[in-house]
Amino acid sequence: MAGQDKTIIGIDPGTNLLGFGVIRVSGKDVSFVDMGVVDMRKEKDHFAKLSKLAVEMDRILDAYSPDEMSVEDPFCGKNPQVMLKLGRAQGTAISAALRRGIPVTEYAPRKAKIAITGVGSASKEQVCIMIQKILGISLRAEHLDATDALALALCHYYQESSPLPKTGSSGGWKQFVEAHPDRVK
């Protein structure tokens, strides 16, 4: 990713508020483009919320033309109905990106917090403060879903620009065994 100019959008999906944050990468320089929320609290019906979200995601993606999208991976909650609704919101956002050929990467909330603050249990307010320092901007903390989305976009940039080998479920043990046959007996 270093050396390429890219626009990355981060998405923090929610059933009432969906946060988005957009950054621009030029070489090794990262700059703030925009952030905001899609507010679905006035919609009482869950499917009306999804409809509004689909329209707004199309508008946002058309406006910023991102090259890549990072989205928060839903964490396991105690209420299956909430998780199902959150998954639908996430799926609506992902679908809008995939229809445009935008690659999507998921990050756990903890991973994004570690990337920004160094602490996986950091509060939304702490993430907001660090985002301001990293991007050199001043933000009001009224919609922390949008700053969380910026954290996801930055996390993706850091992950993609890191010289360290990528880790995750894509390679795992099979990749290790192929790379180190002498270590397997």
C-alpha positions, 0 to 999 in steps of 0.5 A: 500500500505504501507508495499508492494513493488510496481512499479508505472508508471505515464503517462502524455498523449499527442498528441506530447509528452507522458511523463512517470515516474516510481517509486519503493515503498518499505515499506514506502520508495519511489525511482526514477526508470526512466522517459522519453518521447515518442516523436511523433512530427515527425509523421504527421498523427494522426493514425501513432502517435497512432501506435507509441504510442502503440508500445512504451507503450508496450515496456515501460510496458514490461521494467518496469513491473509496478504493477499500473498505474496512468494517467492524466485525460484530462481536459476540453479544448476549442478545441474539436478536441484537446480533442478527440486526447488527449483522444485517446492517453490516451486510447492507454496508458490505453489499453496497461496497461489493456491488462497486467492486470495493474490497472489504476487510473486517477488523475486530473492535479490539484490533482497531483500538489496539492499532490506534491507542495501543490498548484493546479495552480503550474507551470510545473517548480515548479512541477519539482523542488519539484519532485527533492526534494522529490526523492532526484534526479537532473533532467534537465527540458527539458521534463517537461511531464516526471516530470509531469508523476513522479508527477502522480506516486507520487500522486497515492502513496500518495493517496493509502498510506494515512490513510484518507478514500478515496474520490471520485465518487465511494461512494458518498452520498450512501456510506455516508448514509450507514455509517451514517443512524442516520444522514438522516431524 
